[in-house]
Amino acid sequence: MNERALMDNSDKISIIMVDDHAVVRQGLRAFLQSKADMEVIGEASNGEEAIQLAVDLAPDVALVDLIIPGMDGVEITRRIRSASPRTQVVIFSSFHDDEHIFPALRAGALSYQLKEAPPEVLEEAIRKAARGEAVLHPKVAAQLVHEIQGETRTKVNPFTELSERELEVLNLIAKGSNNHEIADQLVISEKTVKSHVSNILSKLHLADRTQAAVFAWKEGIMRRDRD
């Protein structure tokens, strides 16, 4: 590759795509590669691959689906941002409910676009993300406004939103137990524990285990356990 080609390539927005559907990745790659200012430099079908790409390539933008077997998009987002702080995450999902939007944004996603949006909208969101500018799909923006106004968070009641098992897991998180210890105490697998923790964080709109522990104490879950 000559010097001019290297210079031209360095001016492009570098992108990695994280989606477990090969057909989706192929379609996105074809669309994005047709843009003169964009370059897809990697694809991942799962969380571990995505994080490795972030470490190895430090792309400008990571386009991440939320529903991925194993490590979900929220955790992938959190770990990409930790591994490569320069990388901005654009969520590209079919879901726009509270349980997906807020954990993703709290995990570090800059933008959130829906798969129903026209391709040009995603294209512009990627350009703006590379400049550090956030873009939210109108449905997502409306949910965020409701959250800020307190119309969502005030309705969250852990004793109605969480299952009995999830309450048990939250209780043990608040006591400082890790996933292995929780699995031993409840006689379930660590994989099941991870699933419960993910559900708890999503249902309560919390970012991590620390917030979950604080929430448990604040909402009286630990006090009920002692009664």
C-alpha positions in Angstrom: 0.0 0.0 0.0 1.5 3.4 -1.0 1.7 6.5 1.2 -1.3 8.1 -0.4 -3.5 5.0 0.3 -2.3 4.9 3.9 -3.2 8.6 4.3 -6.6 8.1 2.7 -7.3 5.1 4.9 -6.4 6.9 8.1 -9.0 9.6 7.3 -11.8 7.0 7.3 -14.0 6.2 10.3 -12.9 2.8 11.5 -15.8 0.5 12.5 -16.3 -2.9 14.1 -19.7 -4.7 14.0 -21.0 -6.9 16.7 -24.0 -9.1 15.8 -24.5 -12.8 16.0 -26.3 -12.9 12.6 -23.9 -13.2 9.7 -26.5 -12.0 7.2 -27.0 -8.8 9.2 -23.2 -8.2 9.3 -22.8 -8.8 5.6 -25.6 -6.4 4.8 -24.2 -3.7 7.1 -20.7 -4.2 5.8 -21.8 -3.8 2.2 -23.7 -0.6 3.0 -21.0 1.0 5.2 -18.1 0.0 2.9 -19.9 1.9 0.1 -19.3 5.2 2.0 -16.1 6.9 1.1 -15.4 8.0 4.7 -16.0 4.6 6.5 -14.1 1.4 6.8 -15.3 -1.8 8.5 -12.2 -3.2 10.0 -13.7 -6.1 12.0 -16.7 -8.3 12.7 -17.7 -10.2 15.8 -20.4 -12.7 16.5 -20.0 -12.8 20.2 -18.8 -10.8 23.2 -15.3 -12.3 23.5 -14.6 -11.6 19.8 -15.9 -8.1 20.2 -13.7 -7.3 23.1 -10.6 -8.7 21.5 -11.3 -6.6 18.4 -11.6 -3.5 20.6 -8.2 -4.3 22.2 -6.4 -5.1 19.0 -7.9 -2.4 16.7 -9.2 0.4 18.9 -11.8 1.4 16.3 -13.5 4.8 16.2 -17.0 3.2 16.4 -18.4 -0.1 17.5 -21.8 -1.0 16.2 -23.4 -3.4 18.7 -26.6 -5.4 18.8 -28.0 -5.9 22.2 -29.4 -9.5 22.0 -26.4 -11.7 21.6 -26.1 -15.3 23.1 -23.7 -15.5 26.0 -22.5 -12.0 26.8 -25.3 -9.6 26.1 -24.9 -6.2 24.4 -24.9 -4.2 27.6 -21.9 -6.1 29.0 -20.2 -6.0 25.7 -20.6 -2.2 25.6 -19.3 -1.9 29.1 -16.2 -4.0 28.3 -15.5 -2.4 25.0 -15.5 1.0 26.6 -13.2 -0.3 29.3 -10.8 -1.9 26.8 -10.8 1.0 24.3 -12.0 4.3 25.8 -11.6 6.0 22.5 -14.2 3.7 20.9 -17.7 5.1 20.8 -20.5 2.5 21.0 -23.6 2.8 18.8 -26.3 0.4 19.8 -28.2 -1.0 16.8 -31.2 -3.0 18.1 -34.8 -3.9 17.5 -35.7 -3.1 21.1 -36.6 0.2 22.6 -38.1 -0.7 26.0 -36.7 0.6 29.3 -35.1 -2.7 30.1 -32.7 -2.4 27.1 -32.2 1.4 26.7 -31.1 2.5 30.1 -28.7 -0.3 31.0 -27.0 0.2 27.5 -26.7 4.0 28.0 -25.4 3.6 31.5 -22.9 1.0 30.3 -21.3 3.6 28.1 -23.2 3.6 24.7 -23.2 7.0 23.1 -26.0 6.5 20.6 -29.0 4.1 20.3 -30.5 3.4 16.9 -33.3 1.0 16.0 -33.1 -1.4 13.1 -36.3 0.0 11.7 -34.6 3.3 11.0 -33.5 4.2 7.4 -29.9 3.3 6.6 -29.0 7.0 6.2 -29.9 7.6 9.8 -27.5 4.9 11.0 -24.9 6.3 8.6 -25.2 9.7 10.2 -25.2 8.3 13.7 -21.9 6.6 13.1 -20.4 9.9 11.7 -21.6 11.8 14.7 -20.4 9.1 17.1 -16.9 9.4 15.6 -17.1 13.1 16.6 -18.3 12.3 20.1 -21.9 13.4 19.4 -24.9 11.4 20.5 -27.8 10.4 18.4 -30.9 8.7 19.7 -33.8 7.3 17.7 -37.0 9.3 18.4 -38.6 6.4 20.3 -35.5 6.0 22.5 -35.3 9.8 23.0 -38.9 9.8 24.2 -38.2 7.0 26.7 -35.2 8.9 28.0 -37.2 12.1 28.5 -39.8 10.1 30.5 -37.0 8.7 32.6 -35.5 12.1 33.4 -39.0 13.4 34.3 -39.3 10.5 36.8 -42.2 8.8 35.0 -40.4 5.5 34.7 -38.1 5.1 37.7 -40.8 5.9 40.3 -42.8 2.9 39.1 -40.1 0.4 39.7 -41.0 -1.8 42.7 -38.5 -4.6 43.2 -41.0 -6.7 45.1 -43.3 -6.8 42.1 -40.8 -6.5 39.2 -38.4 -9.2 40.4 -39.1 -12.9 40.8 -38.6 -14.6 44.1 -35.3 -16.1 42.8 -34.1 -12.7 41.5 -34.9 -11.2 44.9 -32.8 -14.0 46.5 -29.9 -13.2 44.1 -30.2 -9.5 44.8 -30.1 -10.1 48.5 -26.9 -12.1 48.2 -25.4 -9.4 45.9 -26.1 -6.9 48.7 -24.3 -9.2 51.2 -21.2 -9.1 49.0 -21.4 -12.6 47.5 -19.9 -13.2 44.1 -21.5 -15.3 41.4 -19.7 -18.5 42.4 -20.8 -18.1 46.0 -24.4 -17.3 45.0 -24.5 -20.4 42.8 -23.3 -22.5 45.7 -25.8 -21.1 48.1 -28.8 -21.4 45.8 -27.6 -24.7 44.2 -27.8 -23.3 40.7 -25.2 -22.9 37.9 -23.0 -19.8 37.6 -24.5 -19.3 34.1 -28.0 -19.1 35.7 -26.7 -16.6 38.3 -25.3 -14.4 35.5 -28.7 -14.5 33.8 -30.4 -13.5 37.0 -28.0 -10.6 37.6 -28.5 -9.3 34.1 -32.3 -9.5 34.5 -32.0 -7.6 37.8 -29.9 -4.8 36.4 -32.3 -4.5 33.4 -35.5 -4.5 35.4 -34.3 -2.0 38.0 -32.4 0.2 35.4 -29.1 -0.2 37.2 -25.6 -0.2 35.7 -23.7 -2.7 37.9 -23.6 -4.9 41.0 -22.6 -2.0 43.2 -25.7 0.0 42.3 -27.8 -3.2 42.8 -26.4 -3.6 46.3 -27.1 0.0 47.2 -30.6 -0.3 45.8 -31.2 -3.5 47.9 -30.3 -1.7 51.1 -32.1 1.5 50.2 -35.4 -0.3 49.3 -35.4 -2.4 52.4 -34.7 -5.7 50.8 -32.0 -6.5 53.3 -34.2 -5.4 56.2 -37.0 -7.7 55.1 -34.5 -10.5 55.1 -33.7 -9.9 58.7 -37.4 -9.7 59.8 
